[in-house]
Amino acid sequence: MRYQEFPPPPGLAGLVDCLWLSEAPAAPADPALLPVAHRVLPDNCTDILWQDSGNAFFVGMMSTWFDVPAARRVRTVAVRFRPGAASLFVGPVPLASLIDQRAGLDQLWGRSAADRFGDKLWSVARSDAERLALLTEALYARLSLAPAGARAASALASRVAAAAPAGQVLALHAVAQLEASGGALRVESLAAALGVSRQYLANQFRDHVGLSPKLFARICRFRAARTAALAAEPGRHGHDWATLALDSGYFDQSHLIRDFQDFTGASPDAHLGNP
């Protein structure tokens, strides 16, 4: 399977995590030779995918892993949004109701707009660069911003954030602080720092991000631990999970193991392929 990520368009770095392309190979004639499904882990982001099969859909926040079956050849062009930014591009979608779910793009953009853009992408032969350029134009258009010329990232992102609803701005600030702490910041402390109640913060966070702030923080912590484990050279007896857990902000090793099981479907050693 081919998979490539590309930087966000100029000016959208604070709102878009990346653009990406993928191409899954055709299924072999013998079902026994089907490739293993690709396992996707929660990353605290949301995506819109356009596939050459005609499917176009928004993928909500993930609370756990899921397997993408590799049954047929399909090409995909997609955008991955930073947490809390999706509604600026898709409208007031109920993100909390789309956890581990997806919604057809025609429900969010309207059938006419969704079909027109799908036709642009796939009705004629285009290069990857041309499809990414079309996606970039569509993202600017969804923000009602002229795509002409390069813009300073900070200027465009601040302009967009200034026009966002107060609850969304609060959620974006909360996301930034949780990510900066690696998920170690307690929700009570975060709410106090932002000058709101825990309940108000939780409600705004679910509305504009999708997950609860506590689950979002857990995924931040898990991702930091997984990244550290992948970068560390295992010792003679494998990884020192107790030390890695404490370094990643976990109370103890058992909490880290639980998160690996919840978010990857396997123990830490099994997930990393350790004997």
N, C-alpha and C positions, 0 to 999 in steps of 0.2 A: 504494500500500500504506500502510495506517495503522499506525503504531507509536508506542506511548507507554510511558514508564518512570515508575515511582512509587517513592517512598522505601520503605525496608524497614520492616516493622512495628515498633512501639515495643519497644525492648529487643533487637532483632535486628540492629542496624546493624553489629556486628562479625562477623556470620555470614552475613547476606544482603546482597547488593549492591543488588538492586532487585526489585520485581515489575514485570511488563510485560505489555502487551496488544498484539496485532496482528490485522489483518484484511487478508487478501490478496483482491483482487477476483476475480470470476469470469473465466474465460478467454474471450476473444472467439471468435466462431464461426469466424473465419478464422485458421488457425494462424500465418499470416505476421504477424499483428498481436499475437502473444503478447508480453507485456512482457518486458523483459530480466530474467534471473534476478537475484535479490538476492545480492550477494557478502558473506559473513560472514567477518570476520577474527578470528584468535585473540585472546582477551582474558584468558586465564589464569583463567577462571571456568567453572563448570558450571551446567547448567540442568535443570529439569523443565518440560516443556511438556504442556498439556492442550488438545487440539483438538476442535472441535465435530464432527469426523468420527468421533470415538470413539477416536482415537489418544492415548495418554499415554505419554511416554517420558523417560528421563534422557539428557542429552547430556554425554558425557565431555569432558575437556580437549582442546583443539584444538592441533595442532602446525603447522597451515597453514590456508590459506583453503579455503572451499568455497562453491559456488553453490547457493542454494535455488531450485528451479524454481518458476515462477509459472504453474501449469497449471490451478488451480481455486480457487474461493472457499473460504477456510478461516479460521475465527476461532480465536485462540490466547490462553490465559491461562497465564502462566508465572512461575517464580521463578528468579532467578539467584543462585547462592551465591558467597560469597567463597571464594577458594582455600583448600583444606584443611578447609572446614566442611561439605561435602556429606554426609559419612558420619554426621554428627549427626542428619540428617533422613531419610536413606535406608537406614541400616544399613551394615554392613561390606562395601560394594561394592568389588571389585578395580579401583580407579581406573586403575591402570597398564595394565590390559588393555582399558580403554575409551577410550584415546586415539583421537580422530577416529572414535569409534563411538557408538552409542546402545543403551540397554537398555530394554525394555518395563517400564513401572512395575509391572506385575503381578509381575515377577520380583523386585522390590525391596520392595514393600509387601505382596505377596500379592494374588491376583486379587480376592478379596472386597473388601478395603479399597480397592484401586485402582478397581474398578467402582463401588463405592458413592460415592466422591468424584466420579468422572466423571459419574455420574447427577445428583448434586447440582448440578454446574456447568451441565449442558446439557439436562436432561430437561424443564425448564420455562423460560419466558422470564424472564430476569433482566437487571438493569442491570449495567454494568461495575463500579460500586461494590459491588454485591451479590456479584459473583463474586470481586472482590478481598478482600472481607470473609471469604468462605468460605475462600479460600486462606490468609488470615492465621490463621484458626482452625485450619486443618489443620496449619500449620507449628508453632503452639504445641503442638498435640496430639502431633505427632511427637516433640517434645522432652519430652512428658509434663509440660507446664507449663500451669497454668490460664490461660486467656485473659482472665479478668475483670480490668478495670482497666488503666490505663497503668502501665508500669514504667520505672524509670530504665535507660537503655541500658547504662550501665557495670555496674550491679548484676546485671542478667540475663545479660549476656555473660560477666561474670567467673564467675558461678555455673556456667554451662554449661562454660566452659573448664576450671574446676577439676575437673569430673567427667570430662573427656576423658582418654583414655589418654595416658601419658607421651610416646609417640612422636608422637601428634597435637599435643600441646602444643608439642613441639620443632618440628614442621613449621610450626605457626602462627607461632611466633617467627621461624623462618627466612623465611617469606613476608613478614612485616612488615619485616624488615631488607632483604630484596631489593627490595621495593617502595619503601622509604624511600630507597634508594640509586639508584633508577631503573634497576636492573639492573647497576649498575657494580661492585657488591661481588663480589669473587672468591669462588668456592665454598670454596677452601682457607681464606681469611680468615674466612668465615662460620662454618665448622666449628670453627675455633680459638676464635672469640668465644663460641660456644655450648658449648665444652668437650667436643666429640665428634670422632670421626674423620670424615674426608670420606666414607668408605664408609658408615658408620652413618647419617650425615646424608642421603646420597643414597638409601639404602634406605627410611628413614622418610618422606622427602619423596615418593618415588614411591608408597609405600603410601597416604599420606594426602592428597596433592595430585594425583598422577597423572603429571605430567611429572618429568623430572630437574631438579634445581635449576639446572643450566647452561642448559637450554632455557627454563625459566621466566624466568631472568634475561635471556636474549636477547629474549624477548617483551616484558618490561618495558621494555628499552632501545628496542626498535622502536616500541612504543606512545608512549614519551616523544618520540622523534624525529618520529613522524608528527604528534603533537599540536602540536609546535613548528612543523613545516612548515606545517600548516593555519592556524596563527595568524600566521605571518610573511607579509609582503607580498613577493611575488617581485620581484626586480629586473628590469632590462632584459633580462638573459639568463637569467631564471628564478631558482630558488633557489640560494643558495650552499651546496651540499651538503657541501663540505669542512668549512666552519666549523660547519654544523649537526651534522655527524657528531662532531666533536671536542666540541662543547658538550653532546652527548647521551651522551658516554661511550664513543664508538667509537674504535678504534685509528686508523682512517682511513676515507676515503670509500668504498672498495671494500667494506668490511665492512657499512656501512650499505646500500649498493646490494644486496648479497647478501641481507640480511634483508628488504628490501622485496620482492625477487623471491620469496623463500621464503614470506613471510607474506601477500603480496597477489597474487602471480602476475604482477607487472608491475614495471617500473623505477620509481624514485621520481617522475620527471617524468610518466610515463604514468599512474601511479596518481592523481596529483593533477590530471591533465588539463592539464599545462603543454605549450605548443607545442614 
